[in-house]
Amino acid sequence: MSQSEVGLPSSLEEEPQAQFDEGFARRHSPPLVVWSVIIGSRVALLLVAFFTTTRFPQAPYTRRLIYVRAALLHGALGHLFNSWSYWDGQWYVRIAALGYRSRQSTAFFPLYPLLTRWLAALLLQRSIIAGVSLSLVCYVAAMYLLYRLVARDYTGSVAAWTVVFASLFPTSFFFQAVYTESLFLLTTVACLYFARREQWLWAGLAGFCAALTRNTGVLLVLPMALFYFGTRNWKLRCIDRSLAWFALVPIGLLVWMAYLQIRFGDPLVFLQAQAHWGRHLSAPWNALDRGLVRGIAGVTALWGHGLGAFSLDSHGGLLIPVALPNALALVVLVGAVVVLGLAARRLKPPYLVYAIAALVAPLFSPAMRQPLFSLPRFALTNFPLFLGLALLTRPLKITRIALLVAFALTLVVLTSVFARSFFVA
């Protein structure tokens, strides 16, 4: 099958690495077909959510999700935007409007709600519209930088497919929800993009922002260090003052902890707040063991009920909030391990190390009913997974198309489920 048949420019398909120079990376942005996927997927998902909220009933516990009722929109705007603020989104809306008023709210790091608050001030205090708009802008910027980052180390084709896989991944609807996925991916990719270019101040600042978005932002020190020492041939005598900019990454976390000490008298209250969602510190193999058991049970339950599992009868009311997240988490974890295992030799060390660290980190804080809690959502920001997938499927054009079709169909289903206020990840 030719490249024109799979929808990407033929000039990008078999581009030798030797012909791909820094000038190309500086001059080129994603090709038009990739921009079409980036923009078109967001518009399509907005329409899916709008159609779902106007045609199908909401979950019976929707009212309990509304922490700031005054922020809700009404009429057509409500159908278009409200569903993107469910679950964690309600916490971010509340924090953006009222600040940190409870210890539980400290589980949500400050940069995203702070930016939402500033943007809402320009939008007549429409916090939900501000959050969705912020997520969409960050998503587009993240995809642009992701393309350029990957294109520097591989080819334009690999970069394009990395972006396409990320954009159509089954949980990528979170990229436009009132969640931190878009912002965290943007700051993560920006950090490594600047590190790749040896612009250490900008890399440190991006890492600082990532650590203010999620605690796992501090993991960026690992790939930064590999880039840094790699450019210096691993010789200590080549270390210079630019290494000091690495400190900006953990400083981001320390700034948040300093605020918590002043506000709540405990700099680690954000860790204790995780207990509100049933999370607890545990060895990662415990999460794997329980996640395997509950994940298999979830897959079995969903398989047994088929499409009926997504109705609001007695089966759907039970299966979606329990079986679906566990089953999805297990599938994503197994898929991630397979991709990283097969692509390990093709991924450059900074990307591989970051991918492994980002995949393992959530396993240290499993939840009781969902041991692999939110892992399908966290995988969205683990961009080397999509890079590995692009590399592995490079000679397998049919496999690429099959994966994209499977991703897109699952994405539509999960978007609809989320729009009905069911918990997905």
C-alpha distance (Angstrom), angle and dihedral (degrees) to the residues before:
residue distance angle dihedral
M1 . . .
S2 3.80 . .
Q3 3.77 123.5 .
S4 3.77 91.3 -112.9
E5 3.79 87.4 61.7
V6 3.79 93.2 57.1
G7 3.76 94.8 48.9
L8 3.82 105.9 -107.3
P9 3.80 126.5 107.1
S10 3.78 112.5 -90.4
S11 3.80 90.2 -134.8
L12 3.78 89.2 68.0
E13 3.80 99.1 46.3
E14 3.79 107.8 78.6
E15 3.78 99.0 15.5
P16 3.83 108.6 157.3
Q17 3.78 114.2 -125.8
A18 3.79 90.1 -129.5
Q19 3.79 90.1 62.3
F20 3.78 93.3 49.2
D21 3.80 106.0 88.3
E22 3.77 134.9 172.8
G23 3.79 90.4 -97.4
F24 3.79 90.6 65.5
A25 3.79 91.5 50.8
R26 3.78 91.1 50.8
R27 3.79 95.4 47.1
H28 3.77 104.0 37.7
S29 3.77 134.0 74.4
P30 3.81 125.7 -176.6
P31 3.83 112.9 -56.8
L32 3.79 120.2 -104.7
V33 3.80 94.6 -98.3
V34 3.82 90.4 56.2
W35 3.80 91.5 48.4
S36 3.80 86.6 51.5
V37 3.80 89.9 56.9
I38 3.81 92.3 44.7
I39 3.81 94.9 51.0
G40 3.80 99.2 28.1
S41 3.79 94.3 53.3
R42 3.82 91.4 54.4
V43 3.79 93.5 49.2
A44 3.81 91.3 46.7
L45 3.81 92.5 51.3
L46 3.80 91.9 49.1
L47 3.79 88.0 54.4
V48 3.82 92.3 46.6
A49 3.80 91.1 53.3
F50 3.82 91.7 44.9
F51 3.80 92.2 50.8
T52 3.80 91.6 46.1
T53 3.79 95.3 51.7
T54 3.80 92.6 47.7
R55 3.82 96.7 45.8
F56 3.79 108.0 31.5
P57 3.81 133.3 52.3
Q58 3.77 121.1 -107.1
A59 3.79 124.0 -116.1
P60 3.81 112.0 -81.3
Y61 3.81 92.7 -114.0
T62 3.82 96.7 52.5
R63 3.79 93.6 113.7
R64 3.79 90.9 61.4
L65 3.79 89.7 61.5
I66 3.78 94.7 62.6
Y67 3.79 107.1 96.7
V68 3.79 96.1 159.5
R69 3.79 107.6 32.6
A70 3.78 92.2 176.4
A71 3.81 88.6 65.2
L72 3.81 93.1 60.7
L73 3.78 118.1 109.5
H74 3.79 123.9 -139.3
G75 3.78 137.2 -142.9
A76 3.79 119.3 4.5
L77 3.81 92.4 -14.8
G78 3.78 89.4 54.8
H79 3.81 92.4 53.0
L80 3.80 89.6 46.9
F81 3.81 99.8 47.3
N82 3.82 115.0 13.5
S83 3.78 96.3 76.2
W84 3.82 90.7 58.7
S85 3.80 90.5 65.4
Y86 3.81 100.0 58.3
W87 3.82 125.2 125.7
D88 3.82 110.4 -8.0
G89 3.78 87.8 11.7
Q90 3.80 90.0 67.8
W91 3.77 90.0 56.5
Y92 3.79 91.8 51.2
V93 3.80 91.2 48.1
R94 3.79 90.4 50.3
I95 3.81 93.7 47.5
A96 3.80 91.6 46.8
A97 3.80 90.2 52.7
L98 3.80 102.6 36.2
G99 3.80 108.3 14.6
Y100 3.80 126.6 -131.0
R101 3.80 105.1 -29.7
S102 3.80 101.2 153.5
R103 3.76 136.4 41.9
Q104 3.81 90.4 -121.9
S105 3.80 90.6 60.3
T106 3.82 90.9 62.6
A107 3.82 89.4 76.1
F108 3.82 84.6 78.0
F109 3.79 111.9 73.9
P110 3.82 118.5 -129.9
L111 3.80 111.2 -120.5
Y112 3.81 97.9 75.9
P113 3.83 97.2 47.1
L114 3.80 90.0 42.7
L115 3.81 92.2 54.8
T116 3.81 89.4 43.9
R117 3.79 90.0 53.4
W118 3.80 92.5 51.4
L119 3.80 92.4 47.3
A120 3.81 91.8 46.3
A121 3.80 88.5 57.4
L122 3.82 86.8 64.4
L123 3.81 92.9 46.1
L124 3.81 101.0 54.6
Q125 3.83 90.8 -93.4
R126 3.79 93.0 -59.8
S127 3.79 93.4 153.5
I128 3.80 95.8 176.2
I129 3.80 93.5 51.9
A130 3.81 88.5 45.2
G131 3.81 91.7 52.1
V132 3.80 94.2 47.9
S133 3.81 91.2 45.7
L134 3.80 91.7 49.2
S135 3.80 91.5 49.6
L136 3.79 92.6 49.2
V137 3.81 93.9 49.0
C138 3.81 91.3 48.1
Y139 3.80 90.7 47.4
V140 3.81 93.6 53.5
A141 3.81 91.5 46.1
A142 3.82 90.9 47.4
M143 3.80 92.8 51.7
Y144 3.81 90.9 49.3
L145 3.81 92.8 51.1
L146 3.80 92.0 41.9
Y147 3.79 90.2 56.3
R148 3.79 92.1 49.9
L149 3.80 93.5 45.3
V150 3.79 94.4 51.2
A151 3.81 92.4 41.4
R152 3.80 90.1 59.3
D153 3.79 93.2 59.7
Y154 3.81 101.8 29.8
T155 3.82 131.2 10.0
G156 3.77 137.5 -61.1
S157 3.81 89.5 -106.1
V158 3.81 93.7 54.2
A159 3.79 89.7 46.9
A160 3.80 91.4 50.1
W161 3.79 93.7 50.4
T162 3.81 91.1 46.0
V163 3.79 89.4 57.4
V164 3.81 92.7 44.6
F165 3.80 93.2 50.9
A166 3.81 91.1 48.0
S167 3.81 92.2 48.1
L168 3.80 94.7 50.9
F169 3.80 100.0 37.1
P170 3.83 108.8 132.1
T171 3.83 94.5 -108.6
S172 3.80 96.3 39.9
F173 3.81 90.3 110.0
F174 3.82 84.0 86.2
F175 3.80 87.0 71.9
Q176 3.81 88.3 78.0
A177 3.79 99.6 32.2
V178 3.80 123.7 97.6
Y179 3.79 88.3 -91.6
T180 3.81 133.7 110.4
E181 3.82 97.8 -113.6
S182 3.81 96.3 102.1
L183 3.79 95.3 43.4
F184 3.79 93.5 45.3
L185 3.81 92.5 48.3
L186 3.81 90.4 48.5
T187 3.81 93.7 51.1
T188 3.82 91.8 43.7
V189 3.79 94.9 50.1
A190 3.81 91.4 42.2
C191 3.81 90.3 53.0
L192 3.79 93.4 53.0
Y193 3.81 92.7 39.3
F194 3.79 91.2 57.9
A195 3.80 91.7 40.7
R196 3.80 88.7 53.3
R197 3.82 87.7 54.5
E198 3.82 91.7 45.3
Q199 3.80 92.1 -117.2
W200 3.77 93.4 140.2
L201 3.80 98.9 173.1
W202 3.81 91.6 56.3
A203 3.80 91.2 42.4
G204 3.81 89.5 52.9
L205 3.80 92.5 48.5
A206 3.81 91.6 50.1
G207 3.81 89.3 49.1
F208 3.80 89.2 48.7
C209 3.81 89.0 56.3
A210 3.81 91.5 46.0
A211 3.82 90.6 54.1
L212 3.81 89.1 51.0
T213 3.80 88.8 52.8
R214 3.82 99.2 47.5
N215 3.77 134.5 -2.7
T216 3.81 90.0 -122.5
G217 3.79 87.8 67.0
V218 3.80 87.5 89.8
L219 3.82 88.0 70.1
L220 3.80 87.8 76.2
V221 3.79 88.6 80.4
L222 3.83 87.5 75.7
P223 3.82 99.7 60.6
M224 3.81 90.3 36.0
A225 3.80 89.6 57.5
L226 3.80 91.8 49.0
F227 3.80 91.1 51.7
Y228 3.81 91.6 45.8
F229 3.80 99.4 48.5
G230 3.79 91.6 38.2
T231 3.81 90.5 60.8
R232 3.81 88.1 50.9
N233 3.79 95.7 49.5
W234 3.81 89.9 -115.4
K235 3.82 91.7 -73.9
L236 3.79 117.3 143.5
R237 3.79 92.4 -150.2
C238 3.80 89.1 63.8
I239 3.81 93.8 60.9
D240 3.80 112.7 113.5
R241 3.79 139.1 176.8
S242 3.79 92.9 -77.7
L243 3.81 87.5 80.1
A244 3.82 87.4 73.3
W245 3.81 90.5 71.9
F246 3.80 88.4 70.0
A247 3.79 87.5 74.4
L248 3.80 89.4 70.6
V249 3.82 89.9 75.4
P250 3.83 98.4 61.5
I251 3.81 89.3 35.2
G252 3.82 87.0 66.4
L253 3.80 89.3 61.0
L254 3.80 91.8 43.0
V255 3.81 91.3 53.9
W256 3.81 89.6 55.3
M257 3.79 91.1 47.3
A258 3.79 91.1 50.0
Y259 3.80 90.2 54.3
L260 3.79 90.8 49.5
Q261 3.79 90.6 51.2
I262 3.80 89.9 54.2
R263 3.82 95.7 41.8
F264 3.81 102.3 38.1
G265 3.80 104.7 11.3
D266 3.81 92.0 -117.6
P267 3.82 123.9 86.6
L268 3.82 91.5 -163.2
V269 3.79 97.6 49.5
F270 3.82 89.7 113.1
L271 3.81 88.9 66.8
Q272 3.79 93.1 49.2
A273 3.82 89.9 48.7
Q274 3.81 89.7 67.1
A275 3.81 88.5 75.9
H276 3.82 87.3 73.1
W277 3.82 87.0 72.2
G278 3.79 94.5 41.7
R279 3.80 93.9 -101.4
H280 3.78 120.0 146.1
L281 3.79 136.9 172.3
S282 3.79 111.1 -94.1
A283 3.78 142.7 150.2
P284 3.83 110.1 -82.8
W285 3.79 93.6 -121.9
N286 3.81 89.2 62.7
A287 3.80 89.5 58.6
L288 3.80 90.2 47.5
D289 3.79 93.3 50.0
R290 3.81 96.0 47.6
G291 3.78 92.2 37.5
L292 3.79 90.3 56.0
V293 3.80 92.4 50.8
R294 3.81 95.5 46.1
G295 3.78 92.9 39.4
I296 3.81 93.0 55.2
A297 3.79 89.8 46.5
G298 3.80 89.2 51.6
V299 3.79 93.7 49.1
T300 3.81 90.5 48.7
A301 3.81 92.5 49.4
L302 3.79 94.4 48.6
W303 3.80 92.4 44.4
G304 3.78 91.2 51.5
H305 3.80 94.3 52.7
G306 3.80 98.5 37.0
L307 3.79 115.5 -171.6
G308 3.79 89.0 -14.0
A309 3.79 87.7 76.1
F310 3.81 88.3 74.1
S311 3.78 95.7 57.0
L312 3.79 122.9 96.9
D313 3.79 95.5 -117.4
S314 3.78 122.4 111.8
H315 3.80 91.7 -75.8
G316 3.79 96.7 48.0
G317 3.78 93.3 44.9
L318 3.80 88.4 58.1
L319 3.79 104.2 33.3
I320 3.79 102.4 48.5
P321 3.81 99.5 56.7
V322 3.82 94.1 39.2
A323 3.81 113.7 23.2
L324 3.81 99.0 33.9
P325 3.84 98.6 56.5
N326 3.81 92.4 45.0
A327 3.80 93.8 47.0
L328 3.80 93.1 45.4
A329 3.81 92.1 47.7
L330 3.80 92.4 52.4
V331 3.81 92.9 48.7
V332 3.82 91.8 49.0
L333 3.81 92.9 47.1
V334 3.81 93.5 49.8
G335 3.79 90.8 45.2
A336 3.80 92.1 49.6
V337 3.80 92.8 49.9
V338 3.81 91.6 49.0
V339 3.81 92.9 48.2
L340 3.81 94.2 47.8
G341 3.80 92.0 44.3
L342 3.80 94.0 51.8
A343 3.82 96.0 38.6
A344 3.82 97.6 41.7
R345 3.80 94.2 106.1
R346 3.79 93.0 46.8
L347 3.79 97.0 48.8
K348 3.77 116.4 83.9
P349 3.83 112.3 -116.2
P350 3.85 97.0 -106.4
Y351 3.80 91.3 54.3
L352 3.80 94.4 43.6
V353 3.80 94.1 48.2
Y354 3.78 92.4 48.0
A355 3.82 92.0 47.1
I356 3.80 92.5 52.8
A357 3.81 93.6 45.1
A358 3.82 92.6 48.1
L359 3.81 91.5 48.2
V360 3.81 95.2 48.3
A361 3.84 98.5 42.3
P362 3.86 96.8 75.8
L363 3.80 90.3 51.6
F364 3.81 89.9 71.5
S365 3.82 91.8 66.3
P366 3.82 109.8 42.4
A367 3.79 123.7 170.7
M368 3.79 124.1 -127.8
R369 3.81 101.2 -116.7
Q370 3.80 94.5 26.5
P371 3.82 110.1 36.9
L372 3.81 92.0 -179.6
F373 3.80 91.4 45.7
S374 3.85 113.4 -176.0
L375 3.82 93.5 -13.8
P376 3.85 92.8 134.6
R377 3.80 87.8 57.0
F378 3.80 95.0 45.1
A379 3.81 89.1 52.1
L380 3.81 88.7 66.5
T381 3.79 91.7 72.0
N382 3.81 93.4 44.0
F383 3.79 91.5 90.4
P384 3.85 97.1 174.3
L385 3.81 86.0 71.8
F386 3.80 89.6 65.0
L387 3.79 91.1 42.2
G388 3.80 89.2 52.9
L389 3.79 90.5 48.9
A390 3.81 90.6 51.2
L391 3.80 90.8 50.5
L392 3.80 95.1 46.1
T393 3.79 94.8 49.3
R394 3.79 95.0 43.4
P395 3.83 94.8 108.3
L396 3.82 92.7 33.3
K397 3.78 106.8 76.4
I398 3.80 95.5 165.9
T399 3.80 90.5 50.4
R400 3.78 90.1 53.0
I401 3.78 92.5 53.0
A402 3.81 92.3 45.4
L403 3.80 90.8 51.0
L404 3.79 92.5 48.7
V405 3.80 91.9 50.4
A406 3.81 91.4 48.3
F407 3.81 91.2 46.0
A408 3.81 93.2 48.4
L409 3.80 95.5 47.9
T410 3.80 92.8 47.5
L411 3.79 89.9 45.6
V412 3.81 91.2 56.4
V413 3.81 92.1 48.8
L414 3.81 94.4 47.7
T415 3.80 92.1 45.5
S416 3.79 89.4 54.3
V417 3.81 91.5 47.8
F418 3.81 91.2 49.5
A419 3.82 91.4 47.2
R420 3.81 88.1 58.2
S421 3.83 86.7 58.1
F422 3.79 96.6 -108.4
F423 3.79 116.3 143.5
V424 3.81 111.8 -108.1
A425 3.81 107.0 165.6
